[in-house]
Amino acid sequence: MHDVYDLIIIGGGPGGIGAVVEAKELGLEKVLLIEKTENHSHTIRKFYKDKKRVDKDWQGQAVELEGNVAFVDGTKESTLDYFDNLLDDELIDSRFNCEVQKVQKVDDIFNVETNCGTYRSKNVIVSIGRMGKPNKPHYKIPASLRSQVSYNLDKCGNGENILVVGGGDSAVEYACELSDTNEVTLNYRRDDLSRPNPTNQAMIYKYAEDERVCLKLGIDIESVESEHGLLRMNFADGTHELYDRAIYAIGGTTPKDFLKACGITLDELGEPIFDENYESEQKGLYIAGDIAFASGGSIAIALNHGYRIVTHILSKK
Ligand SMILES: Cc1cc2nc3c(=O)[nH]c(=O)nc-3n(C[C@H](O)[C@H](O)[C@H](O)COP(=O)(O)OP(=O)(O)OC[C@H]3O[C@@H](n4cnc5c(N)ncnc54)[C@H](O)[C@@H]3O)c2cc1C
């Protein structure tokens, strides 16, 4: 264990992994990765369905990788294997099952307070993603229906009538996957599905044409209530439908309280303020990955953040 690290990275998702690998490759010696769950990449493990196709150009965003991580299109499993190998090969100093609660700067050194002790570092990267708290609908979900509402595929069975809500890649992938063994409707408030990447757009429209997924586009849900134990979804045009289950795939929230507890200033929209080097107003304190994007990032974008931040830290030495 080091007395004072050069860099502590909070969060072992793609942003954190990119940063730790670049730090080792580019020559930062004293580096620590802290992850709150028992393994890296919690978002990928929890929200991606098994065998999911993982696209480098996610949500149609074409990204050129800048650093030393050669991430390519693959599957959930191949991506996790690749990250396993990266972390094993680099002999990374890491703490798992260790949750950061607060970061405080004292005399130019950051104290990173966790449930397993306090670590000290000259620089800190916060890369905790947004999926710790998935976005929830603006209307209330009755308590009796909560077990029928989810934000990933964990609780889904077979033979259910399921409503998937959302208009991005995750919603489309969830709907198509579930349609093999369930009756599925995809609801999105806009008229067309322009956000998903071209592969997913082609897939969802083909599924709709083949009547494997029913599309309910251009209409919002106003409320949900229980009808004989089913979800009665009340739509804005006055119609309603009954479903066994609803899955909301509508992104994640900014972890505002956590960012504030780290000393990161937020703008009027509650998003973190940082410069072109991803450095916050506290010098030496950086933001990487999805939390640097209100509208959703990607694995490749998160990896590039790690590269740019480490390059910037080294340029100050
Ligand atoms: C269903 C779905 C499908 C997707 N498919 C693709 C795809 O095909 N291609 C693609 O490029 N992108 C895809 N994405 C987006 C991609 O997963 C994210 O852009 C990426 O994971 C962001 O990485 P990150 O490191 O910023 O955050 P995350 O991956 O969310 O990682 C954050 C990590 O920080 C940890 N953490 C949180 N709080 C703390 C704390 N207090 N202390 C310590 N650790 C903490 C978490 O446990 C987690 O491991 C998908 C997203 C979803 C939800």
PDBQT file of the ligand as one rigid body, heavy atoms in Angstrom, charges set to zero:
ROOT
HETATM    1  C1  LIG A 401     -28.497  -1.819 -21.210  1.00  0.00    +0.000 C 
HETATM    2  C2  LIG A 401     -27.294  -1.061 -21.675  1.00  0.00    +0.000 A 
HETATM    3  C3  LIG A 401     -26.633  -1.461 -22.833  1.00  0.00    +0.000 A 
HETATM    4  C4  LIG A 401     -25.477  -0.779 -23.254  1.00  0.00    +0.000 A 
HETATM    5  N1  LIG A 401     -24.805  -1.206 -24.381  1.00  0.00    +0.000 NA
HETATM    6  C5  LIG A 401     -23.676  -0.580 -24.791  1.00  0.00    +0.000 A 
HETATM    7  C6  LIG A 401     -22.933  -1.020 -25.943  1.00  0.00    +0.000 A 
HETATM    8  O1  LIG A 401     -23.294  -1.981 -26.632  1.00  0.00    +0.000 OA
HETATM    9  N2  LIG A 401     -21.801  -0.325 -26.287  1.00  0.00    +0.000 N 
HETATM   10  C7  LIG A 401     -21.360   0.753 -25.557  1.00  0.00    +0.000 A 
HETATM   11  O2  LIG A 401     -20.317   1.341 -25.908  1.00  0.00    +0.000 OA
HETATM   12  N3  LIG A 401     -22.045   1.204 -24.473  1.00  0.00    +0.000 NA
HETATM   13  C8  LIG A 401     -23.190   0.562 -24.073  1.00  0.00    +0.000 A 
HETATM   14  N4  LIG A 401     -23.870   1.016 -22.965  1.00  0.00    +0.000 N 
HETATM   15  C9  LIG A 401     -23.346   2.211 -22.254  1.00  0.00    +0.000 C 
HETATM   16  C10 LIG A 401     -22.128   1.823 -21.410  1.00  0.00    +0.000 C 
HETATM   17  O3  LIG A 401     -22.434   0.702 -20.584  1.00  0.00    +0.000 OA
HETATM   18  C11 LIG A 401     -21.701   3.002 -20.545  1.00  0.00    +0.000 C 
HETATM   19  O4  LIG A 401     -21.481   4.124 -21.371  1.00  0.00    +0.000 OA
HETATM   20  C12 LIG A 401     -20.424   2.658 -19.758  1.00  0.00    +0.000 C 
HETATM   21  O5  LIG A 401     -20.627   1.541 -18.931  1.00  0.00    +0.000 OA
HETATM   22  C13 LIG A 401     -19.992   3.872 -18.920  1.00  0.00    +0.000 C 
HETATM   23  O6  LIG A 401     -18.867   3.537 -18.158  1.00  0.00    +0.000 OA
HETATM   24  P1  LIG A 401     -18.555   4.299 -16.770  1.00  0.00    +0.000 P 
HETATM   25  O7  LIG A 401     -17.263   3.736 -16.317  1.00  0.00    +0.000 OA
HETATM   26  O8  LIG A 401     -18.726   5.737 -16.938  1.00  0.00    +0.000 OA
HETATM   27  O9  LIG A 401     -19.726   3.877 -15.783  1.00  0.00    +0.000 OA
HETATM   28  P2  LIG A 401     -20.253   2.446 -15.309  1.00  0.00    +0.000 P 
HETATM   29  O10 LIG A 401     -20.026   1.404 -16.347  1.00  0.00    +0.000 OA
HETATM   30  O11 LIG A 401     -21.619   2.679 -14.815  1.00  0.00    +0.000 OA
HETATM   31  O12 LIG A 401     -19.284   2.063 -14.097  1.00  0.00    +0.000 OA
HETATM   32  C14 LIG A 401     -19.312   2.750 -12.877  1.00  0.00    +0.000 C 
HETATM   33  C15 LIG A 401     -18.709   1.846 -11.804  1.00  0.00    +0.000 C 
HETATM   34  O13 LIG A 401     -18.554   2.624 -10.603  1.00  0.00    +0.000 OA
HETATM   35  C16 LIG A 401     -18.929   1.839  -9.494  1.00  0.00    +0.000 C 
HETATM   36  N5  LIG A 401     -19.307   2.734  -8.403  1.00  0.00    +0.000 N 
HETATM   37  C17 LIG A 401     -20.451   3.453  -8.300  1.00  0.00    +0.000 A 
HETATM   38  N6  LIG A 401     -20.441   4.182  -7.163  1.00  0.00    +0.000 NA
HETATM   39  C18 LIG A 401     -19.259   3.926  -6.533  1.00  0.00    +0.000 A 
HETATM   40  C19 LIG A 401     -18.667   4.355  -5.316  1.00  0.00    +0.000 A 
HETATM   41  N7  LIG A 401     -19.283   5.239  -4.515  1.00  0.00    +0.000 N 
HETATM   42  N8  LIG A 401     -17.450   3.865  -4.961  1.00  0.00    +0.000 NA
HETATM   43  C20 LIG A 401     -16.801   2.970  -5.761  1.00  0.00    +0.000 A 
HETATM   44  N9  LIG A 401     -17.329   2.517  -6.940  1.00  0.00    +0.000 NA
HETATM   45  C21 LIG A 401     -18.542   2.992  -7.322  1.00  0.00    +0.000 A 
HETATM   46  C22 LIG A 401     -20.083   0.985 -10.031  1.00  0.00    +0.000 C 
HETATM   47  O14 LIG A 401     -20.303  -0.180  -9.243  1.00  0.00    +0.000 OA
HETATM   48  C23 LIG A 401     -19.597   0.668 -11.451  1.00  0.00    +0.000 C 
HETATM   49  O15 LIG A 401     -18.844  -0.544 -11.524  1.00  0.00    +0.000 OA
HETATM   50  C24 LIG A 401     -25.010   0.347 -22.525  1.00  0.00    +0.000 A 
HETATM   51  C25 LIG A 401     -25.686   0.760 -21.352  1.00  0.00    +0.000 A 
HETATM   52  C26 LIG A 401     -26.801   0.053 -20.926  1.00  0.00    +0.000 A 
HETATM   53  C27 LIG A 401     -27.488   0.504 -19.645  1.00  0.00    +0.000 C 
ENDROOT
TORSDOF 0
